[in-house]
């Protein structure tokens, strides 16, 4: 089964956030570098994941992304359904 690039990048983003302590915020630029996701693409994908309430995005100099759900409650099919 081929996984679309958008879904692959979405999984990378969510897995990054799931591997970090809950409640911490992580900047898009840092995630982009560490997970090898093109920055502009990461912004597009993150917007879709925010709309689906899977992640949270906080603006400003101290902003970033965080995971809204417990990592054990997230499934691949859920990510695939999000209009990433």
C-alpha positions in Angstrom: 0.0 0.0 0.0 1.3 3.4 -1.0 1.0 6.1 1.6 0.4 9.6 0.2 3.1 12.1 1.0 0.7 14.4 3.0 -0.3 11.5 5.2 3.4 10.5 5.7 4.3 14.0 6.7 1.2 14.2 9.0 2.3 11.0 10.7 5.8 12.4 11.1 4.4 15.5 12.7 2.0 13.7 15.1 4.7 11.1 16.0 7.1 13.9 16.8 4.6 15.6 19.1 3.6 12.2 20.6 7.2 11.5 21.6 7.6 14.7 23.5 6.3 15.6 27.0 2.6 16.6 27.0 1.9 20.3 27.3 5.1 21.5 25.7 5.0 23.6 22.6 7.3 22.9 19.6 8.1 25.4 16.9 7.3 24.5 13.3 10.8 25.2 12.1 12.3 22.8 14.7 9.8 20.1 13.7 10.5 20.7 10.0 14.3 20.3 10.5 14.1 17.3 12.8 11.5 15.3 10.8 12.6 16.4 7.3 9.3 18.0 6.4 9.4 21.0 4.0 8.5 24.0 6.2 5.6 25.4 4.0 4.2 21.9 3.7 4.3 21.5 7.5 2.3 24.6 7.9 -0.4 23.4 5.5 -0.6 20.0 7.2 -0.6 21.4 10.6 -3.6 23.6 9.7 -5.6 20.5 8.7 -4.6 18.8 11.9 -5.6 21.8 14.0 -9.0 21.9 12.3 -9.5 18.3 13.1 -8.6 19.1 16.7 -5.8 16.5 16.7 -3.1 19.1 17.5 -3.2 22.6 18.9 -1.3 25.6 17.4 -0.4 28.6 19.4 0.8 31.8 17.7 3.5 34.2 18.9 7.1 34.2 19.9 6.5 31.5 22.5 4.0 29.6 20.4 4.2 26.3 18.7 2.3 23.0 18.3 1.2 20.4 20.9 -0.8 17.2 20.8 -4.4 17.3 21.9 -4.9 13.6 22.3 -3.3 10.8 24.2 -0.9 9.2 21.8 -2.4 5.8 22.6 -5.7 7.0 21.2 -4.5 8.0 17.8 -4.7 5.6 14.9 -3.4 5.7 11.3 -6.9 5.6 9.9 -7.7 8.8 11.8 -4.8 10.6 10.2 -5.8 9.3 6.8 -9.3 10.7 7.2 -8.1 14.2 8.0 -8.1 16.2 4.9 -4.4 16.8 5.0 
